[in-house]
């Protein structure tokens, strides 16, 4: 891999492109009325996905980039779950109670901070408000450090078949530097418990670019993690944005690796996972060959959304909870981030939409182009443009960012087909940004490209 390209592009701050346009483009001119109209347009024949955000943790991990609140008490959690139940009713009413559900994803924060009976009650609320398909899939993000056997049983009894466990690193030096002490034994116990209650797909989240992290510690973490045989891995680069996440100021910046070191760590993790039998999926996911994610990647049917790479092909995502983002064919809709404001709006009987973005035809085309690049590392511009009723030329004309990438050998273009070179795939976000009409104009920092 060219060190010159790593030096040129590795420090660039780029979106992860889990949506297009990205969240900084959302505006307060889109609110509850627009969201209600979008919900009313949902067809009873088109299954949707639901995301529920639970923004509470017992302690703060210093690397965290999520919207979460630290609480030692249960009262704020109970109050929040009550508000979320009311929001479910508001959404169901706006959608005329005919929403067919294919996928449910609990994120956070720490969703398993709920008590088992609270989780069961929330699932019952969802099933009463929406029409679950008989094979609907339910996924939960999990902190193995606080996962109790009773919660595992409650998840199994309520249809949870997928779980994503935060691991990040097993290196005790790194764990101390990020304020997240988690033993291998805790993770092992969580996996064994989940398997015993029917969870058939387990993902581990790993992070590189953390303070005091080395190539060897990354590889050692992978080797330990593989012993537990998760079906998938998601491997992310740490995004250090202390201006937006003040708790990240507790991390020693002098201990953070530079762009070249981050890239070396990322490639070492990828090489080790591939050597262990995992298939590399897109930019940062890995899966066993028989996993549906690997099958979709091979078939060209992979998708990308706020949860990363996925097989979820639903056109509609309903976001529930403070800061949650929904995606409908008409656009994106984000709830209020502040817990108090979110609760106030719901209590007044109003959908708690704070801002959003109404999609144009061109936006939808650019979104498809970016998704295919992120998933397949190539895209047929004339084909997608024709399907969307556009000429593909405007995507290439005066596209200086793309031409620079061509000149650097990062991409090739032949008859409108843009292909990212195999050795430059770590820069696919830079290629995607060449088709982002808003890139560089929104004044927002993103994670590093490498």
N, C-alpha and C positions, 0 to 999 in steps of 0.2 A: 504494500500500500504506500502511495506517495506521501512522504513526510511533508512535502510542500503543500499538498492539498489539505492535509490535516491542519497545517499551520494557517492556511488561508481561510478554511471554512469551519474548522473545529470550534472556534470561539464564538461563532455567530449565534445570536439568540434567535431561535426559530420556534414557531408553534409546533405542537405535536400533531396537529391536524386530525384531531378526533372529531372535529366538526368544521364546516365551512359555510359561511364565514366563521371565524373564531370569536370567542366570547367578547373580546374588547370591542367588537363592532355592534354589540347589542345596545339598544337605546331605550330610554324610558317612554318614548313615544308609542311603544308597543306595550299594552297592558292587559288587564283582565277582560276587557270587551273583545279584543282580538283573539285572545286565547279561548274564550267561550265560543266564539264563532268557529275556530278551528276544531274544538272538541265536538261541536254539533255536526260537523261534516264527516266525522268518523263513520265508516261503513261497518255494519254488522258482519260483513263478509271478509273484512280485512283485519287479521289479528294484530294486536299491538303488544309492545313490551312496556313494563312498568319499572321505574327506578325509584326506590325509597331511600332518602338520605337521613341517616341517624347521626347528628353532629355532636356526639359526646364521646369522651375518652376518660379513663381514670388518671392518666398521666400524659404529658406531652413529649412526643418524640421530636427531637430538635430539627430533624430533616424534613418534617411533615409540611406538605404544601396544601393540605385539605382544609376545608372549612369545618372546624371542630372546636368544642368547648370542653375544658377540663372541669369535671365535677366529682366530688367524693360522696355527694348525696344522691339519693334516688328520686327525690321530689321533682327536680327539674326534668328528669327523663320521663316520669309519669305524666307531667303536665304537657310535655311535648308530644307524647304518643296520643294523648287525648286530642290535641289540636290536629295532629296528622289524621286521626280518624274522622274528624270533622271535614278536613280538606278532601278526603276520599269521597265523602258524601257530596260535597260541592262539585267535584269533578264528575262523579257518576251522574249527577242530576244534569249538568251541562251537556254531557254526552248522551243523555236520554237513556241511560241504563242499558245500553246495548253494546258495550265494549267487549269484544272477544280477546282474551288474554292468552298469549303464547309463552311469554317469558317474564319472570320477576327477578329483580336484582336488588339486594339490600347492600347499600354502601355507607361509608362514613368518613371520619369517625370510626366508632366500633359498634356495629349493629348488634353484636352479641353482648353488649352492655345491658340489654333488656333482660328481664327475668323470663324464665321459660313460659310462664302463663301469659305474660305480656306479649311475647312473640306469637303464641298460639292465638290470642285474641285479635292481634293485628292481621294475621293470616285469615282468620274467620271473617273479619271485616272486609278484606279484599275480595274474598270469595262470594260474599253476599252482595257486594256493590258491582262486581264485574262478572262476566261470563268466562270462567276458566275453561280452556280446552282440556280434554281428558288427559293429554300428555304434556301439559304445561310444565315448563322447567323453572325451578326456583334456585337461585344462587345467593350465597351470603359471603360477605367479606369477614374474615375472622382474625382476631388477635389471639394466637395460641396461649399467651401468657395468662389470660383470664377466662379461658373457655372451660366451663364446668360440665361434668357428665350430664347433669339434668338438662342443660341447654342443648347439648348434642342430641339427647333423646327427643326434646321438643321439636328440633329442626327435622329430625328423621320422621316424626309422626305427622309433620305438616308439609311433607312433599319436597323438602330440600334435597336436591340431587347433585348440586354443584357447590363447591366451596373454594374460596381463594384465601390462602394463608399468608400473612405478612411474615417474611423471614428476614429479608434485607441482607444480613450478614451474620455468620456464626462466629466471626472473629471477636473475642472479648474486648480487645483494644478498641476496635471500631464501635462496638456496642456501647462502651462507656462514653465514647466521644459523641455519640448521637442520643444518649440518654434512653437507650432501649436494651435492657439486659434480658436476653431470651435464650434459654438453654436448648440444646439439641433434644434433650429428653422431653421438654414441654411440647415441642413441635411433633415429636414422635408420638406422644400420647394423644395429641389432638387428631393426628392422622388416623391412628388406630381406632379411636372412638368414632370418628366420622364414617370410616369404612364399615364399622359394625352396624351402623344405622342406615346403610343404603346409599351413602354418597358415592357416586360412581366416577365423578370427575373432580380432581383436586388440582388446583393451581398454586404454585409458590411464586410470590413476588420477591425478586432480588434487586439490589441496587448497587451500581458501581459509582465511582467518583466521590465516595464518602471520605471524611477525614481519616487520615492514617491508613487508608486502604491501599493494598498493594496487589499486584498481579497474583502473587502466590496466595494471599488471603482470599481473593476472589475465587481462585481455582479450588482451594480447600473447602470453601463454602459450598461450591457446586458439588464436589465429591460427597460431602456429607448429605446434602439435600437429595441427591440421586438415590441414596440408600433407602429413602422413604417412598420411592417410585411414584411421584406425582405425575399425572397425565400431561401437565403443562407447566411451563415457566414463563413468567413475564419479567423481562430484565430491563430496568430503567436506569438512565443516568440521573444522578442527583442534580436537581435544579436549585441552585443557591440564589435566592432572591430575597435577601434580608430587608430590602426596602418595603416589600409587601408582606413578608412573614417575619415579624419582629423576633420570634423565638429562635429563628435561624441565626441571630446575632450571637447566640451562645456557642455556636460552632466556631472553632479556631480556623480562620480562613487560611492561615499559613500551612495548615495540615491538609488542605485540599489539593488533589492532583491537578496538574495543568492539562491542557487539551490533548497533548500527545499521550500523556499517562492515562487519561480517561479512555482514549481510544484503544490503547494497549490492553487495558482492563476489560473493556467491552468485547474485544476480539478474543481474548483468552477465555472469557466465560463462554462465548459462542462456540469456540473450538472444543472446549471440554464437554459441553452439552451435546454437540454433534458426535463427538467420540463416544459418548455414553448412549447413543442411539436415538437422540431427539432430532426432529426435523426443524430447521430454522424457518420461521413463519414471519414474513415481512421484515420489519425493522428490528423488532425487539421481543418477539414471542417464539417459543419453542414448544413442540408437542411430539408425543410418541407417534409413530407412523400410522397407527390405526385410529388415532383420535380424530374426531370430526373436523377439528381445526386444520389438521394436516391434510385431510381429504379435500376440504374446501379450498385450501391454498393450491393444491395440485390441479383442481378442477377450474380454477379461476373464478370461484364464487365466494371468495373471502370478503368480508366487510370490515369497516372500521367505524367505531363510535366512541362514546365517552368512556367506555370500559376497555378500550383498546381494540385489538383484533378479535373478530367474533364471526360466528356463523349466523348471527341474528339478522334476518332479512326483512324485519318489520319496518314499514315506512313510518310508523308512528311510535314514539317513545313518550310515555306520560311520566313526568317528573313530579314526585311528591316529597314534601319536606322543605325546610329552609335551605336556600341556595340551589335547590334541584333545578336542572334544566330539562325541559321537554322538547321534543322535536316532532313536529307535525308536517305534513306536506306543504302547509302554508308558511311555515317558518319555525323559529326557535323562541322558546318562552322560558324565562328564568324567574324563580321565586325570590322574594326578599331574602337577603343573606342574614340580616339581624333577626335573632330569634323573637325579640319583642315585637318588631314590626310584622313579621310573618304571622305570629299568633294574633295580633290585633286585627289584621285583615281577615283572617279566617273567622275569628269570633264575630266579625261584623257581617258575615255571610258573603264575603267577596273573595273570588279567587285571588291568591296572594302573588300574582304576577307583578314583578317589579320592572322588568325590561325584556326586550326581545328583538327579533329581527324578522321582517317579512321578506321571504325569498322571491327573487325575480327569476325569470327563465335563465338568464345568463349565470346567476348564482348557482342554480341547480346543475348547469352544465359544468361549471368550474368545480363544483363539489364532486361530481362524478370523475372528472379528470384527476383531481387530487387523490380521491379514494383509490382509483386504479393504480396510480403511481405508488402510493403508500403500500398497497397490497401486493401488486404484481411487479413493481419496478419497471413497468412499461405501460404505455397507453396508446391506443389508436385514435388520434384526434379526429380524423375525418369521419370515422364510424360513429363516435359519440356525438359529434357535432350534428351529423345528419339525423341521428335519432332524436336530437333535441330541437331540430328545426333551424340550425345555424350553419354558417360557413365556418370551416375550421381556421381559415386564414387569420382572423382577428386575434386568435390565441397565440400566433407566432409573430405577427407583424410588430415591429418595434419592441420586441421582447428582449431587452438588453440583458436581463439577468439570465435568461435561458441561453442566449448566445455566448455569454461568458462561460457558462458551464460546458457548452459545446467546445469552445476554444481550449478549455482545460482538460478535455477528454473525459469529462464526467458523464456526459450523455451523447448519444448519436441520434440524428433525426433522418429518417428515410421515408419518403412518401407520407409524411405526416405522422409516422409512428415514432414516438419518443421512447428511447430505451436507456435506462441507467446502466452504465458499465458495471460488471460484476464486482470489480475491485473498488468501486466508488459507492456501493449501496448504502454505506453508513451516512452518505450525504443526501439521501433521498428527500429529506425535509427541505434542503436547499433547492432541490429540483421542484418540489411541490410549491415552494414559495414563488417560483417563477410564474405560476398560474394564479397566484393570489392577488386579486385586484386591489386589496386593501393593505398588503404587506408594506410595512415601514411608515404607514400613515396614521397608525392608531396610538402611538406613544406608549406601548406596553412592552415590558420585558418578558422574554420567554426563556426556556431552558436552552442550554448549549446544544449545538448540532451534533457534537461527539462527546 
